[in-house]
Amino acid sequence: MAVLVEDVTAWGVAGIVYAPEPLKPLPSDGEQFTLVAYDDPRLPWTLACREVVALHGCTVVGLDDLAEQTAA
């Protein structure tokens, strides 16, 4: 199984958010990393470890069908 994606949009980052004063990590909601959008005011205080993207227009296809489409 595979997924064809029409549009990929950069959304933000996943990482550890720090408080400016004193400089220490803020508690998260139980997850290892906090999701922070690019327009979020916490972004400059986030130590990012992953980029987060939004996938739009997703279509699930079988691998056999995908091989036929790319061969044509």
N, CA and C atoms as an extended XYZ file, in Angstrom:
216
Properties=species:S:1:pos:R:3:atomname:S:1:resname:S:1:resid:I:1 pbc="F F F"
N         0.837       -1.172        0.000 N   MET     1
C         0.000        0.000        0.000 CA  MET     1
C         0.892        1.249        0.000 C   MET     1
N         0.445        2.270       -0.699 N   ALA     2
C         1.152        3.546       -0.778 CA  ALA     2
C         0.123        4.672       -0.741 C   ALA     2
N         0.599        5.888       -0.559 N   VAL     3
C        -0.281        7.061       -0.522 CA  VAL     3
C         0.257        8.099       -1.501 C   VAL     3
N        -0.610        8.570       -2.397 N   LEU     4
C        -0.273        9.679       -3.280 CA  LEU     4
C        -0.777       10.960       -2.619 C   LEU     4
N         0.059       11.996       -2.600 N   VAL     5
C        -0.271       13.246       -1.915 CA  VAL     5
C        -0.250       14.380       -2.928 C   VAL     5
N        -1.338       15.164       -2.977 N   GLU     6
C        -1.428       16.281       -3.918 CA  GLU     6
C        -0.667       17.514       -3.435 C   GLU     6
N        -0.714       17.778       -2.130 N   ASP     7
C        -0.106       19.006       -1.617 CA  ASP     7
C         0.527       18.750       -0.252 C   ASP     7
N         1.772       19.192       -0.086 N   VAL     8
C         2.485       19.102        1.188 CA  VAL     8
C         2.790       20.526        1.636 C   VAL     8
N         2.317       20.887        2.829 N   THR     9
C         2.503       22.239        3.348 CA  THR     9
C         3.323       22.191        4.631 C   THR     9
N         4.407       22.958        4.684 N   ALA    10
C         5.182       23.058        5.918 CA  ALA    10
C         4.326       23.762        6.968 C   ALA    10
N         4.128       23.128        8.142 N   TRP    11
C         3.236       23.644        9.173 CA  TRP    11
C         3.998       24.222       10.357 C   TRP    11
N         5.029       23.524       10.803 N   GLY    12
C         5.758       23.974       11.985 CA  GLY    12
C         6.823       22.969       12.367 C   GLY    12
N         7.068       22.865       13.679 N   VAL    13
C         8.112       21.972       14.178 CA  VAL    13
C         7.599       21.206       15.391 C   VAL    13
N         8.285       20.122       15.704 N   ALA    14
C         8.072       19.381       16.942 CA  ALA    14
C         9.368       19.494       17.733 C   ALA    14
N         9.260       19.884       18.997 N   GLY    15
C        10.464       20.033       19.787 CA  GLY    15
C        10.161       20.349       21.240 C   GLY    15
N        11.164       20.864       21.920 N   ILE    16
C        11.059       21.218       23.331 CA  ILE    16
C        10.971       22.732       23.435 C   ILE    16
N         9.907       23.223       24.069 N   VAL    17
C         9.695       24.659       24.234 CA  VAL    17
C        10.330       25.097       25.549 C   VAL    17
N        11.097       26.182       25.489 N   TYR    18
C        11.769       26.719       26.673 CA  TYR    18
C        11.120       28.023       27.113 C   TYR    18
N        11.199       28.294       28.404 N   ALA    19
C        10.759       29.577       28.950 CA  ALA    19
C        11.935       30.541       28.866 C   ALA    19
N        11.697       31.804       28.478 N   PRO    20
C        12.806       32.749       28.374 CA  PRO    20
C        13.437       33.087       29.727 C   PRO    20
N        12.657       33.177       30.773 N   GLU    21
C        13.172       33.518       32.108 CA  GLU    21
C        12.547       32.614       33.141 C   GLU    21
N        13.219       31.790       33.864 N   PRO    22
C        14.586       31.344       33.613 CA  PRO    22
C        14.589       30.367       32.436 C   PRO    22
N        15.705       30.283       31.782 N   LEU    23
C        15.803       29.448       30.587 CA  LEU    23
C        15.757       27.978       30.992 C   LEU    23
N        14.553       27.407       30.937 N   LYS    24
C        14.381       25.991       31.249 CA  LYS    24
C        13.190       25.461       30.450 C   LYS    24
N        13.165       24.143       30.215 N   PRO    25
C        12.071       23.570       29.428 CA  PRO    25
C        10.724       23.748       30.126 C   PRO    25
N         9.705       24.053       29.335 N   LEU    26
C         8.340       24.123       29.850 CA  LEU    26
C         7.746       22.719       29.876 C   LEU    26
N         6.846       22.451       30.816 N   PRO    27
C         6.209       21.128       30.827 CA  PRO    27
C         5.364       20.925       29.569 C   PRO    27
N         5.354       19.699       29.059 N   SER    28
C         4.546       19.391       27.875 CA  SER    28
C         3.254       18.715       28.321 C   SER    28
N         2.407       18.394       27.370 N   ASP    29
C         1.117       17.773       27.675 CA  ASP    29
C         1.211       16.246       27.725 C   ASP    29
N         2.346       15.739       28.144 N   GLY    30
C         2.536       14.298       28.238 CA  GLY    30
C         3.238       13.692       27.040 C   GLY    30
N         3.335       14.441       25.968 N   GLU    31
C         4.044       13.967       24.779 CA  GLU    31
C         5.530       14.286       24.923 C   GLU    31
N         6.357       13.569       24.176 N   GLN    32
C         7.795       13.820       24.234 CA  GLN    32
C         8.130       15.200       23.670 C   GLN    32
N         7.455       15.589       22.571 N   PHE    33
C         7.709       16.878       21.934 CA  PHE    33
C         6.412       17.661       21.806 C   PHE    33
N         6.537       18.977       21.786 N   THR    34
C         5.393       19.867       21.614 CA  THR    34
C         5.343       20.305       20.155 C   THR    34
N         4.145       20.315       19.563 N   LEU    35
C         3.971       20.806       18.199 CA  LEU    35
C         3.805       22.315       18.249 C   LEU    35
N         4.626       23.036       17.472 N   VAL    36
C         4.606       24.498       17.462 CA  VAL    36
C         4.527       24.955       16.010 C   VAL    36
N         3.479       25.706       15.678 N   ALA    37
C         3.301       26.211       14.314 CA  ALA    37
C         4.306       27.318       14.021 C   ALA    37
N         4.574       27.546       12.736 N   TYR    38
C         5.533       28.585       12.352 CA  TYR    38
C         5.087       29.978       12.766 C   TYR    38
N         3.773       30.213       12.920 N   ASP    39
C         3.312       31.542       13.329 CA  ASP    39
C         3.071       31.641       14.843 C   ASP    39
N         3.477       30.630       15.597 N   ASP    40
C         3.307       30.608       17.047 CA  ASP    40
C         4.391       31.469       17.703 C   ASP    40
N         4.038       32.327       18.677 N   PRO    41
C         5.045       33.162       19.336 CA  PRO    41
C         6.079       32.367       20.143 C   PRO    41
N         5.811       31.088       20.404 N   ARG    42
C         6.785       30.246       21.120 CA  ARG    42
C         7.885       29.716       20.209 C   ARG    42
N         7.755       29.901       18.912 N   LEU    43
C         8.717       29.322       17.967 CA  LEU    43
C        10.166       29.710       18.270 C   LEU    43
N        10.476       30.987       18.556 N   PRO    44
C        11.881       31.313       18.839 CA  PRO    44
C        12.438       30.626       20.083 C   PRO    44
N        11.568       30.159       20.959 N   TRP    45
C        11.985       29.510       22.200 CA  TRP    45
C        11.870       27.993       22.117 C   TRP    45
N        11.767       27.462       20.896 N   THR    46
C        11.606       26.027       20.693 CA  THR    46
C        12.870       25.429       20.105 C   THR    46
N        13.355       24.382       20.766 N   LEU    47
C        14.470       23.611       20.228 CA  LEU    47
C        13.842       22.503       19.382 C   LEU    47
N        13.844       22.698       18.072 N   ALA    48
C        13.151       21.789       17.157 CA  ALA    48
C        14.009       20.564       16.863 C   ALA    48
N        13.318       19.440       16.742 N   CYS    49
C        14.022       18.222       16.345 CA  CYS    49
C        13.393       17.595       15.106 C   CYS    49
N        12.165       18.041       14.764 N   ARG    50
C        11.484       17.519       13.577 CA  ARG    50
C        10.660       18.619       12.937 C   ARG    50
N        10.545       18.557       11.622 N   GLU    51
C         9.632       19.454       10.922 CA  GLU    51
C         8.269       18.765       10.841 C   GLU    51
N         7.205       19.546       10.952 N   VAL    52
C         5.848       19.018       10.853 CA  VAL    52
C         5.236       19.560        9.566 C   VAL    52
N         4.702       18.656        8.749 N   VAL    53
C         4.064       19.059        7.499 CA  VAL    53
C         2.619       18.579        7.496 C   VAL    53
N         1.775       19.272        6.753 N   ALA    54
C         0.386       18.884        6.557 CA  ALA    54
C         0.252       18.283        5.166 C   ALA    54
N        -0.401       17.138        5.089 N   LEU    55
C        -0.606       16.459        3.813 CA  LEU    55
C        -2.060       16.627        3.402 C   LEU    55
N        -2.291       17.084        2.167 N   HIS    56
C        -3.636       17.327        1.654 CA  HIS    56
C        -3.834       16.556        0.355 C   HIS    56
N        -5.056       16.100        0.134 N   GLY    57
C        -5.370       15.375       -1.093 CA  GLY    57
C        -4.718       14.012       -1.132 C   GLY    57
N        -4.818       13.259       -0.053 N   CYS    58
C        -4.182       11.939        0.030 CA  CYS    58
C        -5.071       10.865       -0.591 C   CYS    58
N        -4.462       10.000       -1.380 N   THR    59
C        -5.159        8.893       -2.009 CA  THR    59
C        -4.367        7.618       -1.767 C   THR    59
N        -5.018        6.618       -1.187 N   VAL    60
C        -4.371        5.333       -0.943 CA  VAL    60
C        -4.424        4.515       -2.227 C   VAL    60
N        -3.278        3.953       -2.621 N   VAL    61
C        -3.202        3.105       -3.813 CA  VAL    61
C        -2.417        1.840       -3.467 C   VAL    61
N        -2.711        0.778       -4.184 N   GLY    62
C        -1.949       -0.453       -4.018 CA  GLY    62
C        -0.604       -0.331       -4.724 C   GLY    62
N         0.383       -1.046       -4.247 N   LEU    63
C         1.713       -0.968       -4.869 CA  LEU    63
C         1.698       -1.479       -6.305 C   LEU    63
N         0.867       -2.470       -6.592 N   ASP    64
C         0.764       -2.966       -7.973 CA  ASP    64
C         0.203       -1.876       -8.891 C   ASP    64
N        -0.829       -1.147       -8.413 N   ASP    65
C        -1.392       -0.058       -9.198 CA  ASP    65
C        -0.384        1.056       -9.396 C   ASP    65
N         0.409        1.322       -8.384 N   LEU    66
C         1.422        2.382       -8.464 CA  LEU    66
C         2.481        2.017       -9.494 C   LEU    66
N         2.901        0.772       -9.520 N   ALA    67
C         3.895        0.322      -10.503 CA  ALA    67
C         3.362        0.478      -11.924 C   ALA    67
N         2.076        0.173      -12.135 N   GLU    68
C         1.465        0.329      -13.449 CA  GLU    68
C         1.399        1.792      -13.871 C   GLU    68
N         1.077        2.702      -12.914 N   GLN    69
C         0.976        4.124      -13.218 CA  GLN    69
C         2.323        4.726      -13.568 C   GLN    69
N         3.380        4.322      -12.892 N   THR    70
C         4.699        4.904      -13.144 CA  THR    70
C         5.331        4.326      -14.397 C   THR    70
N         4.928        3.119      -14.806 N   ALA    71
C         5.472        2.509      -16.016 CA  ALA    71
C         4.849        3.128      -17.265 C   ALA    71
N         3.670        3.659      -17.152 N   ALA    72
C         2.956        4.203      -18.317 CA  ALA    72
C         3.479        5.543      -18.733 C   ALA    72
